[in-house]
Amino acid sequence: MPAHWFPRETHAMLTQYCRHVVVARRIAQLIQKAEKAEAFDIDGYDKLLKMQEREGRAISSIATRMRITQQATVRAESARKPGQIIAPWEDDGEDT
């Protein structure tokens, strides 16, 4: 997103969003490590999956509130009609 998208009053929320993303990435690393471990700890794995879900919900919630989700960034005038499909390699003439 462009810098002007985040006025000063949103900086705390943006900071928290970044923190959740960092934690989610770390949890993903721990999940991968747990999956490769010789002694599989199902309880520890389950705890990591719950942590991952919680972080995902937090990220989604903050992103929605800050209007940085893909859905929120689509301009109404450029939104496609239901059923209208444009192949990714076709240029529709609009700059994003």
DOPAMAR-108244 format. One line per 2 residues: number of its first residue (from 1); their letters; for each residue x, y, z of N, C-alpha, C. Coordinates in pm, 1 decimal, padded with zeros to 6 digits, m for minus. Layout:
BEGIN
NUM	A	X:Y:Z:X:Y:Z:X:Y:Z ~ ...
//
This chain:
BEGIN
1	MP	00084.4:m00117.7:00000.0:00000.0:00000.0:00000.0:00088.9:00124.1:00000.0 ~ 00041.9:00230.3:m00061.7:00120.0:00354.4:m00058.7:00124.9:00411.6:00082.1
3	AH	00229.9:00487.3:00110.7:00250.1:00541.0:00245.9:00132.6:00626.1:00292.6 ~ 00071.7:00701.8:00201.5:m00039.7:00788.5:00242.7:m00163.8:00709.6:00285.1
5	WF	m00164.8:00579.7:00260.3:m00277.3:00495.0:00300.2:m00286.0:00484.0:00452.6 ~ m00174.1:00506.7:00520.8:m00165.5:00489.0:00665.4:m00140.0:00621.7:00736.1
7	PR	m00245.1:00695.9:00767.7:m00225.1:00821.1:00842.0:m00176.4:00790.3:00983.7 ~ m00125.9:00891.9:01049.9:m00064.7:00877.3:01182.4:m00154.7:00800.5:01280.3
9	ET	m00283.1:00822.3:01277.4:m00371.5:00757.0:01374.7:m00381.5:00605.4:01353.7 ~ m00333.5:00555.0:01240.5:m00336.8:00409.5:01217.0:m00203.2:00341.7:01245.1
11	HA	m00101.6:00417.8:01281.6:00031.6:00359.8:01299.9:00035.4:00250.3:01407.4 ~ m00036.7:00269.2:01515.7:m00038.3:00165.8:01620.7:m00100.9:00036.8:01568.1
13	ML	m00207.5:00049.0:01490.9:m00272.7:m00069.3:01435.6:m00182.5:m00136.6:01331.4 ~ m00113.7:m00056.8:01251.6:m00021.4:m00111.8:01153.0:00093.8:m00184.8:01221.9
15	TQ	00143.4:m00127.6:01329.1:00249.6:m00191.7:01408.1:00202.5:m00326.9:01461.2 ~ 00082.0:m00330.0:01514.4:00028.3:m00455.7:01568.2:00008.6:m00558.4:01457.4
17	YC	m00036.9:m00513.0:01340.7:m00052.5:m00601.6:01225.7:00082.4:m00666.7:01191.7 ~ 00186.6:m00584.9:01185.5:00320.8:m00636.2:01154.3:00368.0:m00736.5:01259.2
19	RH	00339.4:m00707.8:01385.4:00377.5:m00800.8:01493.0:00309.1:m00935.6:01474.9 ~ 00180.6:m00933.3:01442.9:00107.0:m01058.6:01423.3:00162.4:m01136.0:01304.5
21	VV	00200.2:m01066.7:01197.6:00257.5:m01134.5:01081.0:00389.5:m01201.1:01118.3 ~ 00473.2:m01132.4:01193.2:00601.4:m01189.5:01236.0:00578.3:m01313.3:01322.3
23	VA	00486.4:m01304.6:01416.5:00456.7:m01419.2:01503.8:00401.0:m01535.0:01421.7 ~ 00312.6:m01505.8:01325.6:00254.9:m01611.0:01241.3:00363.6:m01682.6:01161.1
25	RR	00460.7:m01607.3:01111.7:00570.5:m01669.1:01037.0:00654.7:m01758.9:01127.6 ~ 00678.3:m01713.7:01248.6:00755.7:m01794.2:01344.2:00681.5:m01922.5:01379.9
27	IA	00551.8:m01911.2:01400.7:00470.9:m02029.8:01430.8:00475.2:m02127.5:01313.4 ~ 00469.4:m02075.7:01190.5:00477.5:m02161.8:01071.8:00610.2:m02237.1:01069.0
29	QL	00718.5:m02169.3:01107.4:00848.8:m02235.8:01115.0:00847.5:m02347.4:01219.1 ~ 00787.2:m02319.1:01333.6:00779.8:m02419.7:01440.0:00694.1:m02538.8:01398.7
31	IQ	00588.3:m02513.4:01322.9:00503.1:m02621.8:01273.1:00582.9:m02710.2:01177.4 ~ 00657.3:m02646.8:01086.3:00739.7:m02724.6:00993.3:00842.5:m02808.9:01068.1
33	KA	00902.4:m02751.4:01169.3:01000.4:m02824.2:01249.8:00934.3:m02942.1:01321.3 ~ 00814.6:m02919.3:01375.7:00743.2:m03026.2:01446.2:00705.0:m03139.3:01351.8
35	EK	00670.3:m03104.6:01228.2:00631.7:m03206.1:01130.5:00749.5:m03292.9:01088.7 ~ 00869.9:m03238.2:01096.6:00989.1:m03312.4:01056.0:01057.0:m03385.5:01171.6
37	AE	01010.4:m03361.3:01292.5:01073.6:m03420.8:01410.3:01055.1:m03572.7:01410.5 ~ 01154.6:m03640.6:01462.0:01147.7:m03786.5:01470.0:01041.3:m03830.6:01569.5
39	AF	01036.6:m03764.8:01684.6:00934.7:m03795.8:01785.6:00823.5:m03691.4:01771.8 ~ 00712.0:m03732.8:01713.3:00601.7:m03640.0:01686.9:00520.4:m03617.2:01814.2
41	DI	00512.8:m03492.6:01856.2:00438.2:m03454.2:01976.4:00302.5:m03397.9:01932.9 ~ 00200.2:m03481.6:01936.6:00067.7:m03441.4:01888.4:00009.5:m03325.8:01969.2
43	DG	00032.2:m03324.8:02100.1:m00020.7:m03216.5:02183.1:00048.7:m03084.1:02151.8 ~ 00178.8:m03087.9:02137.3:00252.6:m02967.4:02101.1:00214.8:m02918.4:01962.7
45	YD	00196.5:m03012.5:01870.1:00156.1:m02979.0:01733.1:00017.5:m02914.4:01732.3 ~ m00073.6:m02971.7:01809.4:m00208.8:m02917.4:01818.2:m00205.9:m02775.3:01875.2
47	KL	m00122.7:m02753.2:01973.2:m00109.3:m02620.3:02033.0:m00057.3:m02519.5:01929.6 ~ 00039.7:m02561.7:01849.5:00092.5:m02473.8:01744.4:m00014.3:m02441.1:01640.0
49	LK	m00094.3:m02540.4:01603.1:m00200.1:m02516.5:01505.3:m00303.9:m02418.6:01559.2 ~ m00336.5:m02428.2:01686.7:m00429.4:m02334.0:01748.6:m00370.9:m02193.2:01752.8
51	MQ	m00241.4:m02185.3:01778.9:m00174.3:m02055.5:01777.9:m00176.9:m01995.9:01637.4 ~ m00153.0:m02080.9:01537.9:m00154.8:m02035.3:01399.0:m00293.0:m01982.0:01360.8
53	ER	m00396.5:m02053.2:01400.3:m00532.8:m02008.7:01370.7:m00561.4:m01874.4:01437.1 ~ m00522.2:m01860.5:01562.4:m00544.6:m01735.8:01636.5:m00473.1:m01617.8:01569.7
55	EG	m00349.1:m01638.8:01528.5:m00275.4:m01531.8:01461.1:m00338.9:m01498.0:01326.5 ~ m00383.5:m01598.9:01254.7:m00449.6:m01575.6:01126.3:m00574.7:m01491.7:01142.1
57	RA	m00653.0:m01521.5:01245.3:m00773.9:m01442.4:01269.8:m00739.5:m01298.8:01306.1 ~ m00635.0:m01280.3:01387.2:m00592.9:m01145.4:01426.3:m00545.4:m01066.3:01304.1
59	IS	m00465.7:m01129.7:01219.3:m00415.9:m01064.5:01097.7:m00532.9:m01024.5:01008.2 ~ m00624.6:m01116.2:00987.4:m00740.5:m01089.1:00903.5:m00824.5:m00974.1:00958.2
61	SI	m00846.7:m00975.0:01086.3:m00928.2:m00871.8:01150.1:m00864.6:m00733.6:01134.7 ~ m00734.8:m00725.0:01162.6:m00667.1:m00596.0:01152.7:m00659.4:m00550.3:01006.8
63	AT	m00629.9:m00641.6:00916.2:m00621.3:m00606.6:00774.2:m00755.1:m00554.4:00723.0 ~ m00862.2:m00616.2:00766.4:m00995.6:m00570.7:00725.3:m01023.0:m00431.7:00779.0
65	RM	m00990.7:m00408.3:00904.0:m01014.4:m00277.1:00964.2:m00929.3:m00167.5:00899.5 ~ m00809.8:m00203.3:00855.5:m00723.3:m00104.1:00791.8:m00749.4:m00096.1:00640.9
67	RI	m00839.1:m00179.2:00592.2:m00876.5:m00182.7:00450.2:m00757.1:m00212.7:00360.1 ~ m00680.8:m00313.7:00398.1:m00566.7:m00354.0:00315.5:m00583.8:m00494.2:00257.6
69	TQ	m00702.1:m00551.1:00273.7:m00727.0:m00681.6:00212.7:m00747.1:m00662.2:00062.8 ~ m00731.7:m00768.3:m00013.0:m00749.5:m00760.7:m00157.8:m00890.1:m00710.5:m00191.6
71	QA	m00988.7:m00760.1:m00120.8:m01126.3:m00719.8:m00146.2:m01146.1:m00570.8:m00122.8 ~ m01084.1:m00517.6:m00019.7:m01101.9:m00376.8:00014.3:m01030.5:m00283.2:m00081.8
73	TV	m00929.4:m00333.5:m00150.3:m00851.5:m00246.3:m00237.4:m00901.6:m00241.1:m00380.1 ~ m00999.2:m00323.2:m00413.7:m01055.3:m00320.7:m00548.0:m01147.7:m00199.2:m00558.8
75	RA	m01119.3:m00116.7:m00655.7:m01204.6:00001.4:m00675.9:m01339.3:m00042.8:m00731.1 ~ m01444.3:00017.9:m00682.6:m01579.9:m00019.2:m00722.8:m01598.5:m00007.8:m00873.6
77	ES	m01544.5:00097.9:m00934.2:m01564.5:00117.4:m01077.8:m01488.2:00016.8:m01163.1 ~ m01386.5:m00048.2:m01106.8:m01311.5:m00145.9:m01185.7:m01348.2:m00289.4:m01149.5
79	AR	m01439.9:m00306.6:m01056.2:m01479.7:m00441.0:m01015.7:m01550.7:m00510.9:m01131.1 ~ m01525.3:m00636.2:m01148.2:m01585.7:m00714.5:m01255.6:m01727.6:m00757.0:m01217.6
81	KP	m01808.3:m00774.2:m01319.8:m01942.9:m00825.6:m01298.5:m01933.7:m00974.4:m01268.9 ~ m02028.6:m01029.7:m01190.6:m02025.6:m01174.0:m01163.6:m02024.2:m01253.0:m01294.4
83	GQ	m01936.3:m01348.3:m01302.2:m01926.5:m01432.3:m01420.4:m01831.0:m01379.5:m01526.3 ~ m01788.8:m01253.0:m01515.3:m01696.1:m01196.5:m01612.4:m01554.6:m01237.2:m01574.6
85	II	m01486.5:m01303.0:m01665.9:m01353.3:m01354.4:m01636.4:m01253.4:m01294.0:m01735.0 ~ m01144.4:m01245.3:m01680.6:m01033.8:m01194.6:m01762.2:m00912.6:m01281.4:m01729.7
87	AP	m00851.6:m01336.5:m01832.4:m00732.9:m01418.9:m01810.8:m00620.9:m01332.4:m01756.0 ~ m00540.1:m01385.4:m01662.9:m00433.6:m01306.9:m01600.4:m00334.9:m01247.9:m01700.6
89	WE	m00315.6:m01312.1:m01814.9:m00217.4:m01264.4:m01911.0:m00274.6:m01160.2:m02006.7 ~ m00406.2:m01135.5:m01999.0:m00468.2:m01034.0:m02082.7:m00466.2:m00899.9:m02011.2
91	DD	m00422.8:m00797.1:m02081.4:m00416.5:m00664.1:m02023.8:m00552.3:m00596.1:m02041.9 ~ m00610.1:m00551.7:m01930.3:m00739.9:m00484.8:m01940.0:m00724.1:m00333.2:m01957.2
93	GE	m00599.7:m00285.3:m01968.3:m00575.9:m00144.1:m01991.8:m00574.7:m00057.1:m01868.4 ~ m00598.8:m00113.4:m01750.6:m00601.0:m00035.6:m01626.4:m00469.7:m00052.1:m01553.7
95	DT	m00419.2:00057.3:m01502.1:m00298.9:00051.0:m01419.6:m00340.1:00031.8:m01275.9 ~ m00274.0:m00058.6:m01205.1:m00305.9:m00080.6:m01064.0:m00204.3:m00019.1:m00975.7
//
